Amino acid sequence: MQPQPNPLELLVSYLPFVLVLAAAWFLLYKPERERMKKQQDLLAGLKKNDRVLTTSGIYGTVANVDRAADKVSLKVDESENVRLTVTLASISKVLSDTEGASAPAG
């Protein structure tokens, strides 16, 4: 019959597992949650006439946002009235006025 380990020995033996879990939380999970929250806030604030960049690299101006259908209509060429419909999640960035001016024109 083996003697019962004392609580200090149990704590020392499980400490590396606890440290690995804590490191995983702070290095992997927490930054990803913050990134997702920032993206959700960006999409929630998306409105008509915002200059945006899609995840596929397309610059456009928001013509319509249909949150119920998860669709965004983008004007990509004003002179030809070219529009694209993309999913809401494909919007990666809302461009500021200075960024929008440096973006290639349609």
VMD Tcl script that builds the backbone (N, CA, C; Angstrom):
set m [mol new atoms 318]
animate dup $m
set s [atomselect $m all]
$s set {name element resname resid chain x y z} {
  {N N MET 1 A 0.829 -1.174 0.000}
  {CA C MET 1 A 0.000 0.000 0.000}
  {C C MET 1 A 0.882 1.250 0.000}
  {N N GLN 2 A 0.563 2.168 -0.926}
  {CA C GLN 2 A 1.378 3.379 -1.046}
  {C C GLN 2 A 0.857 4.467 -0.115}
  {N N PRO 3 A 1.767 5.260 0.378}
  {CA C PRO 3 A 1.322 6.363 1.236}
  {C C PRO 3 A 0.649 7.451 0.385}
  {N N GLN 4 A -0.284 8.151 0.984}
  {CA C GLN 4 A -0.991 9.225 0.296}
  {C C GLN 4 A -0.043 10.399 0.079}
  {N N PRO 5 A -0.016 10.974 -1.146}
  {CA C PRO 5 A 0.845 12.139 -1.351}
  {C C PRO 5 A 0.262 13.346 -0.622}
  {N N ASN 6 A 1.164 14.157 -0.107}
  {CA C ASN 6 A 0.661 15.332 0.607}
  {C C ASN 6 A 0.212 16.391 -0.404}
  {N N PRO 7 A -0.590 17.340 0.010}
  {CA C PRO 7 A -1.138 18.339 -0.923}
  {C C PRO 7 A -0.065 19.157 -1.642}
  {N N LEU 8 A 1.053 19.405 -0.994}
  {CA C LEU 8 A 2.114 20.171 -1.631}
  {C C LEU 8 A 2.706 19.420 -2.817}
  {N N GLU 9 A 2.878 18.119 -2.681}
  {CA C GLU 9 A 3.387 17.304 -3.787}
  {C C GLU 9 A 2.406 17.303 -4.957}
  {N N LEU 10 A 1.111 17.232 -4.670}
  {CA C LEU 10 A 0.108 17.289 -5.739}
  {C C LEU 10 A 0.152 18.632 -6.458}
  {N N LEU 11 A 0.288 19.701 -5.692}
  {CA C LEU 11 A 0.351 21.031 -6.281}
  {C C LEU 11 A 1.565 21.160 -7.200}
  {N N VAL 12 A 2.703 20.694 -6.763}
  {CA C VAL 12 A 3.927 20.766 -7.562}
  {C C VAL 12 A 3.810 19.901 -8.817}
  {N N SER 13 A 3.162 18.766 -8.715}
  {CA C SER 13 A 3.054 17.887 -9.880}
  {C C SER 13 A 2.081 18.427 -10.927}
  {N N TYR 14 A 1.049 19.178 -10.511}
  {CA C TYR 14 A 0.080 19.727 -11.459}
  {C C TYR 14 A 0.404 21.156 -11.900}
  {N N LEU 15 A 1.363 21.787 -11.268}
  {CA C LEU 15 A 1.707 23.163 -11.593}
  {C C LEU 15 A 2.111 23.357 -13.061}
  {N N PRO 16 A 2.907 22.497 -13.669}
  {CA C PRO 16 A 3.250 22.700 -15.086}
  {C C PRO 16 A 2.016 22.681 -16.003}
  {N N PHE 17 A 1.054 21.836 -15.728}
  {CA C PHE 17 A -0.161 21.800 -16.542}
  {C C PHE 17 A -0.950 23.100 -16.414}
  {N N VAL 18 A -1.027 23.611 -15.205}
  {CA C VAL 18 A -1.737 24.867 -14.967}
  {C C VAL 18 A -1.026 26.013 -15.680}
  {N N LEU 19 A 0.288 26.019 -15.638}
  {CA C LEU 19 A 1.057 27.072 -16.306}
  {C C LEU 19 A 0.889 27.010 -17.822}
  {N N VAL 20 A 0.864 25.814 -18.387}
  {CA C VAL 20 A 0.662 25.671 -19.829}
  {C C VAL 20 A -0.723 26.160 -20.218}
  {N N LEU 21 A -1.731 25.837 -19.447}
  {CA C LEU 21 A -3.082 26.306 -19.735}
  {C C LEU 21 A -3.176 27.827 -19.633}
  {N N ALA 22 A -2.544 28.403 -18.631}
  {CA C ALA 22 A -2.558 29.862 -18.469}
  {C C ALA 22 A -1.840 30.532 -19.638}
  {N N ALA 23 A -0.717 29.977 -20.058}
  {CA C ALA 23 A 0.020 30.538 -21.193}
  {C C ALA 23 A -0.805 30.432 -22.476}
  {N N ALA 24 A -1.468 29.312 -22.675}
  {CA C ALA 24 A -2.311 29.150 -23.858}
  {C C ALA 24 A -3.438 30.166 -23.853}
  {N N TRP 25 A -4.012 30.423 -22.708}
  {CA C TRP 25 A -5.092 31.407 -22.594}
  {C C TRP 25 A -4.598 32.792 -23.022}
  {N N PHE 26 A -3.478 33.226 -22.476}
  {CA C PHE 26 A -2.992 34.578 -22.739}
  {C C PHE 26 A -2.344 34.730 -24.110}
  {N N LEU 27 A -1.782 33.672 -24.664}
  {CA C LEU 27 A -1.100 33.782 -25.952}
  {C C LEU 27 A -1.977 33.433 -27.140}
  {N N LEU 28 A -2.987 32.601 -26.953}
  {CA C LEU 28 A -3.797 32.144 -28.084}
  {C C LEU 28 A -5.247 32.585 -28.007}
  {N N TYR 29 A -5.917 32.254 -26.952}
  {CA C TYR 29 A -7.357 32.436 -26.878}
  {C C TYR 29 A -7.752 33.903 -26.685}
  {N N LYS 30 A -7.133 34.579 -25.758}
  {CA C LYS 30 A -7.507 35.962 -25.453}
  {C C LYS 30 A -7.288 36.907 -26.636}
  {N N PRO 31 A -6.144 36.893 -27.321}
  {CA C PRO 31 A -5.976 37.781 -28.485}
  {C C PRO 31 A -6.971 37.474 -29.613}
  {N N GLU 32 A -7.299 36.219 -29.803}
  {CA C GLU 32 A -8.271 35.865 -30.843}
  {C C GLU 32 A -9.653 36.389 -30.498}
  {N N ARG 33 A -10.041 36.317 -29.247}
  {CA C ARG 33 A -11.342 36.865 -28.828}
  {C C ARG 33 A -11.380 38.371 -29.020}
  {N N GLU 34 A -10.275 39.052 -28.707}
  {CA C GLU 34 A -10.213 40.498 -28.894}
  {C C GLU 34 A -10.307 40.861 -30.373}
  {N N ARG 35 A -9.637 40.101 -31.244}
  {CA C ARG 35 A -9.691 40.341 -32.681}
  {C C ARG 35 A -11.106 40.131 -33.210}
  {N N MET 36 A -11.780 39.081 -32.745}
  {CA C MET 36 A -13.147 38.806 -33.179}
  {C C MET 36 A -14.101 39.908 -32.706}
  {N N LYS 37 A -13.917 40.395 -31.493}
  {CA C LYS 37 A -14.759 41.469 -30.962}
  {C C LYS 37 A -14.564 42.744 -31.784}
  {N N LYS 38 A -13.325 43.052 -32.133}
  {CA C LYS 38 A -13.029 44.232 -32.945}
  {C C LYS 38 A -13.679 44.118 -34.326}
  {N N GLN 39 A -13.627 42.938 -34.933}
  {CA C GLN 39 A -14.238 42.718 -36.251}
  {C C GLN 39 A -15.759 42.824 -36.158}
  {N N GLN 40 A -16.358 42.288 -35.100}
  {CA C GLN 40 A -17.809 42.396 -34.925}
  {C C GLN 40 A -18.235 43.850 -34.757}
  {N N ASP 41 A -17.445 44.622 -34.021}
  {CA C ASP 41 A -17.748 46.043 -33.861}
  {C C ASP 41 A -17.636 46.778 -35.192}
  {N N LEU 42 A -16.618 46.433 -35.981}
  {CA C LEU 42 A -16.446 47.042 -37.297}
  {C C LEU 42 A -17.651 46.759 -38.187}
  {N N LEU 43 A -18.110 45.516 -38.202}
  {CA C LEU 43 A -19.242 45.134 -39.044}
  {C C LEU 43 A -20.550 45.727 -38.529}
  {N N ALA 44 A -20.675 45.876 -37.225}
  {CA C ALA 44 A -21.889 46.464 -36.660}
  {C C ALA 44 A -22.000 47.944 -37.020}
  {N N GLY 45 A -20.869 48.614 -37.170}
  {CA C GLY 45 A -20.876 50.032 -37.501}
  {C C GLY 45 A -20.840 50.323 -38.989}
  {N N LEU 46 A -20.864 49.297 -39.814}
  {CA C LEU 46 A -20.790 49.476 -41.263}
  {C C LEU 46 A -22.054 50.170 -41.762}
  {N N LYS 47 A -21.856 51.199 -42.592}
  {CA C LYS 47 A -23.007 51.959 -43.091}
  {C C LYS 47 A -22.780 52.366 -44.540}
  {N N LYS 48 A -23.821 52.864 -45.153}
  {CA C LYS 48 A -23.779 53.295 -46.541}
  {C C LYS 48 A -22.714 54.375 -46.715}
  {N N ASN 49 A -22.042 54.327 -47.860}
  {CA C ASN 49 A -20.994 55.266 -48.274}
  {C C ASN 49 A -19.667 55.089 -47.548}
  {N N ASP 50 A -19.500 54.039 -46.754}
  {CA C ASP 50 A -18.186 53.732 -46.179}
  {C C ASP 50 A -17.303 53.148 -47.270}
  {N N ARG 51 A -16.043 53.577 -47.309}
  {CA C ARG 51 A -15.071 52.956 -48.207}
  {C C ARG 51 A -14.527 51.739 -47.474}
  {N N VAL 52 A -14.522 50.588 -48.147}
  {CA C VAL 52 A -14.113 49.346 -47.488}
  {C C VAL 52 A -13.131 48.568 -48.353}
  {N N LEU 53 A -12.459 47.642 -47.710}
  {CA C LEU 53 A -11.583 46.688 -48.367}
  {C C LEU 53 A -12.083 45.306 -47.982}
  {N N THR 54 A -12.279 44.439 -48.976}
  {CA C THR 54 A -12.735 43.077 -48.683}
  {C C THR 54 A -11.535 42.183 -48.413}
  {N N THR 55 A -11.803 41.000 -47.910}
  {CA C THR 55 A -10.729 40.045 -47.627}
  {C C THR 55 A -10.039 39.584 -48.902}
  {N N SER 56 A -10.708 39.710 -50.042}
  {CA C SER 56 A -10.090 39.315 -51.316}
  {C C SER 56 A -9.373 40.468 -51.990}
  {N N GLY 57 A -9.318 41.640 -51.335}
  {CA C GLY 57 A -8.548 42.751 -51.864}
  {C C GLY 57 A -9.318 43.706 -52.751}
  {N N ILE 58 A -10.623 43.657 -52.737}
  {CA C ILE 58 A -11.441 44.534 -53.567}
  {C C ILE 58 A -11.796 45.783 -52.771}
  {N N TYR 59 A -11.507 46.953 -53.355}
  {CA C TYR 59 A -11.894 48.228 -52.763}
  {C C TYR 59 A -13.268 48.592 -53.294}
  {N N GLY 60 A -14.108 49.143 -52.431}
  {CA C GLY 60 A -15.426 49.560 -52.874}
  {C C GLY 60 A -16.069 50.496 -51.876}
  {N N THR 61 A -17.215 51.013 -52.269}
  {CA C THR 61 A -18.014 51.888 -51.416}
  {C C THR 61 A -19.319 51.175 -51.116}
  {N N VAL 62 A -19.697 51.140 -49.869}
  {CA C VAL 62 A -20.914 50.436 -49.463}
  {C C VAL 62 A -22.124 51.150 -50.052}
  {N N ALA 63 A -22.931 50.399 -50.811}
  {CA C ALA 63 A -24.163 50.934 -51.383}
  {C C ALA 63 A -25.364 50.530 -50.531}
  {N N ASN 64 A -25.302 49.336 -49.955}
  {CA C ASN 64 A -26.424 48.830 -49.174}
  {C C ASN 64 A -25.915 47.755 -48.218}
  {N N VAL 65 A -26.457 47.741 -47.007}
  {CA C VAL 65 A -26.124 46.704 -46.028}
  {C C VAL 65 A -27.414 46.001 -45.648}
  {N N ASP 66 A -27.464 44.694 -45.885}
  {CA C ASP 66 A -28.629 43.886 -45.517}
  {C C ASP 66 A -28.172 42.872 -44.476}
  {N N ARG 67 A -28.257 43.263 -43.210}
  {CA C ARG 67 A -27.760 42.409 -42.128}
  {C C ARG 67 A -28.563 41.116 -41.993}
  {N N ALA 68 A -29.850 41.168 -42.279}
  {CA C ALA 68 A -30.686 39.972 -42.158}
  {C C ALA 68 A -30.253 38.899 -43.150}
  {N N ALA 69 A -29.879 39.314 -44.352}
  {CA C ALA 69 A -29.450 38.364 -45.379}
  {C C ALA 69 A -27.936 38.180 -45.392}
  {N N ASP 70 A -27.223 38.889 -44.519}
  {CA C ASP 70 A -25.765 38.808 -44.432}
  {C C ASP 70 A -25.118 39.211 -45.761}
  {N N LYS 71 A -25.606 40.306 -46.351}
  {CA C LYS 71 A -25.094 40.765 -47.646}
  {C C LYS 71 A -24.751 42.243 -47.594}
  {N N VAL 72 A -23.733 42.603 -48.356}
  {CA C VAL 72 A -23.341 43.993 -48.530}
  {C C VAL 72 A -23.172 44.229 -50.025}
  {N N SER 73 A -23.801 45.280 -50.540}
  {CA C SER 73 A -23.613 45.671 -51.938}
  {C C SER 73 A -22.543 46.741 -51.987}
  {N N LEU 74 A -21.540 46.529 -52.856}
  {CA C LEU 74 A -20.434 47.468 -52.994}
  {C C LEU 74 A -20.442 48.080 -54.381}
  {N N LYS 75 A -20.246 49.374 -54.458}
  {CA C LYS 75 A -20.011 50.044 -55.732}
  {C C LYS 75 A -18.511 50.004 -55.949}
  {N N VAL 76 A -18.087 49.386 -57.042}
  {CA C VAL 76 A -16.655 49.289 -57.302}
  {C C VAL 76 A -16.224 50.185 -58.447}
  {N N ASP 77 A -17.164 50.663 -59.251}
  {CA C ASP 77 A -16.850 51.571 -60.347}
  {C C ASP 77 A -18.020 52.530 -60.529}
  {N N GLU 78 A -17.797 53.789 -60.201}
  {CA C GLU 78 A -18.860 54.787 -60.276}
  {C C GLU 78 A -19.289 55.062 -61.717}
  {N N SER 79 A -18.328 55.144 -62.644}
  {CA C SER 79 A -18.661 55.536 -64.010}
  {C C SER 79 A -19.503 54.489 -64.728}
  {N N GLU 80 A -19.286 53.237 -64.448}
  {CA C GLU 80 A -20.026 52.154 -65.097}
  {C C GLU 80 A -21.138 51.597 -64.207}
  {N N ASN 81 A -21.245 52.115 -62.991}
  {CA C ASN 81 A -22.226 51.645 -62.009}
  {C C ASN 81 A -22.096 50.138 -61.755}
  {N N VAL 82 A -20.866 49.692 -61.581}
  {CA C VAL 82 A -20.593 48.283 -61.308}
  {C C VAL 82 A -20.753 48.031 -59.816}
  {N N ARG 83 A -21.536 47.037 -59.477}
  {CA C ARG 83 A -21.771 46.664 -58.077}
  {C C ARG 83 A -21.474 45.184 -57.880}
  {N N LEU 84 A -20.985 44.892 -56.695}
  {CA C LEU 84 A -20.752 43.515 -56.270}
  {C C LEU 84 A -21.530 43.280 -54.992}
  {N N THR 85 A -22.020 42.073 -54.835}
  {CA C THR 85 A -22.655 41.685 -53.581}
  {C C THR 85 A -21.748 40.671 -52.911}
  {N N VAL 86 A -21.379 40.987 -51.665}
  {CA C VAL 86 A -20.488 40.109 -50.894}
  {C C VAL 86 A -21.124 39.836 -49.543}
  {N N THR 87 A -20.604 38.856 -48.856}
  {CA C THR 87 A -21.097 38.590 -47.505}
  {C C THR 87 A -20.562 39.647 -46.551}
  {N N LEU 88 A -21.266 39.861 -45.498}
  {CA C LEU 88 A -20.873 40.847 -44.505}
  {C C LEU 88 A -19.507 40.502 -43.905}
  {N N ALA 89 A -19.257 39.230 -43.705}
  {CA C ALA 89 A -18.000 38.795 -43.091}
  {C C ALA 89 A -16.798 39.002 -43.994}
  {N N SER 90 A -17.013 39.229 -45.286}
  {CA C SER 90 A -15.882 39.418 -46.182}
  {C C SER 90 A -15.333 40.840 -46.147}
  {N N ILE 91 A -15.941 41.725 -45.386}
  {CA C ILE 91 A -15.409 43.078 -45.212}
  {C C ILE 91 A -14.314 43.004 -44.162}
  {N N SER 92 A -13.085 43.332 -44.560}
  {CA C SER 92 A -11.982 43.220 -43.616}
  {C C SER 92 A -11.606 44.538 -42.978}
  {N N LYS 93 A -11.907 45.656 -43.663}
  {CA C LYS 93 A -11.442 46.932 -43.144}
  {C C LYS 93 A -12.312 48.057 -43.674}
  {N N VAL 94 A -12.623 49.009 -42.816}
  {CA C VAL 94 A -13.262 50.245 -43.248}
  {C C VAL 94 A -12.148 51.267 -43.368}
  {N N LEU 95 A -12.024 51.861 -44.543}
  {CA C LEU 95 A -10.927 52.765 -44.819}
  {C C LEU 95 A -11.247 54.171 -44.360}
  {N N SER 96 A -10.240 54.855 -43.843}
  {CA C SER 96 A -10.411 56.254 -43.473}
  {C C SER 96 A -10.337 57.090 -44.742}
  {N N ASP 97 A -10.559 58.387 -44.626}
  {CA C ASP 97 A -10.527 59.257 -45.796}
  {C C ASP 97 A -9.167 59.241 -46.472}
  {N N THR 98 A -8.091 59.223 -45.713}
  {CA C THR 98 A -6.755 59.230 -46.307}
  {C C THR 98 A -6.446 57.892 -46.973}
  {N N GLU 99 A -6.891 56.791 -46.360}
  {CA C GLU 99 A -6.668 55.478 -46.976}
  {C C GLU 99 A -7.509 55.329 -48.233}
  {N N GLY 100 A -8.737 55.811 -48.191}
  {CA C GLY 100 A -9.626 55.718 -49.344}
  {C C GLY 100 A -9.106 56.501 -50.521}
  {N N ALA 101 A -8.437 57.622 -50.276}
  {CA C ALA 101 A -7.894 58.432 -51.358}
  {C C ALA 101 A -6.707 57.742 -52.027}
  {N N SER 102 A -5.956 56.949 -51.273}
  {CA C SER 102 A -4.802 56.263 -51.858}
  {C C SER 102 A -5.209 54.957 -52.542}
  {N N ALA 103 A -6.430 54.506 -52.343}
  {CA C ALA 103 A -6.891 53.274 -52.968}
  {C C ALA 103 A -7.112 53.515 -54.454}
  {N N PRO 104 A -6.842 52.505 -55.283}
  {CA C PRO 104 A -7.047 52.672 -56.713}
  {C C PRO 104 A -8.512 52.957 -57.022}
  {N N ALA 105 A -8.742 53.868 -57.918}
  {CA C ALA 105 A -10.116 54.220 -58.299}
  {C C ALA 105 A -10.637 53.217 -59.298}
  {N N GLY 106 A -11.676 52.458 -58.866}
  {CA C GLY 106 A -12.416 51.491 -59.634}
  {C C GLY 106 A -11.794 51.050 -60.848}
}
mol reanalyze $m
mol bondsrecalc $m
mol representation Tube
mol addrep $m
